[in-house]
Amino acid sequence: MTEGSTATAPSDDHAVRTETEERLVARYTEHGVAPDTVRGAVREAWDRLAGARVRTFVPILVERSVRLRLSGA
C-alpha cells in the first residue's frame, strides 16, 4: 500500500467491520432488536459494498444502511 492510499489491508477491514458490527449490535439491542437481526443487516450492507475501491467511508455507509433498515424494527 502506498502512502496516502485509501485502501485498507484485509486485516484492517476485518477489524473495522467487527467494531462497526459490535457498536451497532449494542445500540440496537438496547431498543429491542435481536442481535442476529442487526448482524444480518450489517453483513448484507457490508457485502453490498465489498467491491468498493475506496474503503474509507464503508463503515459510515454501512451504519447508515443499517439505521435505515432497522428504523422501523
C-alpha positions in Angstrom: 0.0 0.0 0.0 1.3 3.4 -0.9 1.3 6.5 1.4 -1.9 8.3 1.0 -3.7 5.2 -0.3 -7.5 5.0 0.5 -7.5 1.2 0.5 -7.2 -0.8 3.7 -5.4 -4.1 4.4 -7.7 -7.1 4.8 -6.9 -7.4 8.5 -7.8 -3.7 9.0 -11.0 -4.1 7.1 -12.0 -7.1 9.2 -11.2 -5.1 12.4 -13.3 -2.2 11.3 -16.1 -4.5 10.2 -16.1 -6.2 13.6 -16.0 -2.9 15.5 -18.9 -1.5 13.4 -20.9 -4.6 14.0 -20.4 -4.6 17.7 -21.3 -1.0 18.0 -24.5 -1.4 16.1 -25.5 -4.6 17.9 -25.0 -2.7 21.2 -27.1 0.3 20.0 -30.0 -1.7 18.5 -30.3 -4.4 21.2 -30.9 -1.6 23.7 -34.0 -0.9 21.6 -35.3 -4.5 21.4 -33.8 -5.6 18.1 -32.4 -9.1 18.1 -28.6 -9.2 17.8 -28.9 -11.7 14.9 -31.1 -9.2 13.0 -28.5 -6.5 13.5 -25.7 -8.7 12.4 -27.6 -9.8 9.3 -28.3 -6.2 8.4 -24.6 -5.3 8.9 -23.5 -8.3 6.9 -25.8 -7.5 4.0 -24.8 -3.8 3.9 -21.1 -4.7 4.1 -21.4 -7.3 1.3 -23.1 -4.8 -1.0 -20.0 -2.5 -0.6 -17.5 -5.3 -0.8 -16.2 -4.2 -4.2 -15.8 -0.5 -3.2 -12.3 0.6 -4.3 -12.3 3.4 -1.7 -12.8 1.8 1.7 -12.7 5.0 3.9 -16.4 5.6 4.0 -17.6 2.0 4.0 -18.3 1.9 7.8 -20.3 5.1 7.6 -22.3 3.8 4.7 -22.9 0.5 6.5 -24.2 2.3 9.6 -26.5 4.5 7.5 -27.9 1.5 5.7 -28.4 -0.4 8.9 -30.1 2.6 10.5 -32.5 3.0 7.6 -33.3 -0.7 7.5 -33.8 -1.1 11.3 -35.5 2.2 11.9 -38.9 0.5 11.6 -37.8 -2.6 13.5 
